[in-house]
């Protein structure tokens, strides 16, 4: 059972000063599955992602990647990050590099892949997302949706075991949201293990194998999407979902 | 200035310009009456601004000229500072000295950039092993930012030879150049450091999350962006360095200013100083214009939402 588990959080606790952001969070992410984190802004979704990628340290508990504790202070942070791909809400492409240079940076410098091989692989990935024509462009010449898809390719190019997608559509208009989400759908079909935080509830319901509702740093409800969306057990979940329905982001 | 080109002007222009429509695309677009009226008004306003600017500049120049010319000591001043004959004699000497300034500027400039960048990077190193390095780099910058340039020069030029170290040069020119490098590296390292700190932390986070080490993130992601941003202030430092190369002459090397001083001492006429000053101005103006142009270009790109 644990052999097919890519990511596991055990009683993770994280606070900034007096404010507890994550409180005893438990989570298990099986291989080839998609986990959607939902919850209001400030519920701890982004912090959880940053902790998994070791951009933030945790106060207590443990995070395990493929059964190995990555929050152990003796763990090699760089080696861990190489196995985890991250896509940020604000793209964070490197503005001084072309699309191709952005994508090949990690394969060439971190994984020591030759230039020709790295570029061939990058172009193949870009082609699959319909972005091959943009390989030589700088990020500021691309639309938000294109930039975000390049950021996804950049994360994939390093061949990660796990992909973290942190509100990757939050800065996009509805049309561009569609083109980014279809990429995520493709990745799911190819069996990529993903954890994503999102406000797109319809998408979470469609693509996720498990949905995790965070509220005030606590996992209030967790289960398959049909259960969390269709038959929420907790009052807070019901309130959150009804507010989402009222705002038109999810059909009731 | 009276408002001679009032609102009556533009109306005429509109009626007159029914024919020359802008060739903007093939969609049959013709500028509306409103647009033409607005454009005509803007043109009239621009003409009026130009007129006002010319008039006020001329008036200022005349006032300044009269003030100077009518001052009681003008005749003497004119002979001692603005003597064309002496200027003609001084120019070749000053230019010969200027060679030294230029050589110093270029030689020191390269070293300063290298040391300045090195100091800035050393101060960003993390980890306990690098604590002494960080401390030393910080102490160095603090020391040389505070130490007056002229004292640094005097100590180098007179102090180092006094030590009688074997194998160390006593050439005042080289020692003066070293003093320039010591002081300016501190200034320039602060410029580089501000550039490094201006790169948004999310860029480093993105690089780290791709698996790049701290050093790789610095080398491939942070520094290229930082260096680009600090080019205009670096050029300002270069201009300042260009002038400070003249200070090396306190050790006896003959640069443009010292050449002028020698000439002035012979004739008791100060025109050579003025010539030397003008030569420096002629050299620095293009540099500052380049800095302005670069800054403007970056601002425009940033306004368009692009990267610097």
Interface residues (C-beta under 8 A of the other chain):
Chain A: X53 X55 X78 X79 X81 X82 X84 X85 X86 X88 X90 X92 X93 X94 X95 X96 X105 X106 X109 X110 X111 X138 X139 X140 X154 X155 X158
Chain B: X202 X203 X205 X206 X207 X208 X209 X210 X211 X212 X213 X216 X220 X221 X224 X225 X228 X301 X304 X305 X306 X307 X308
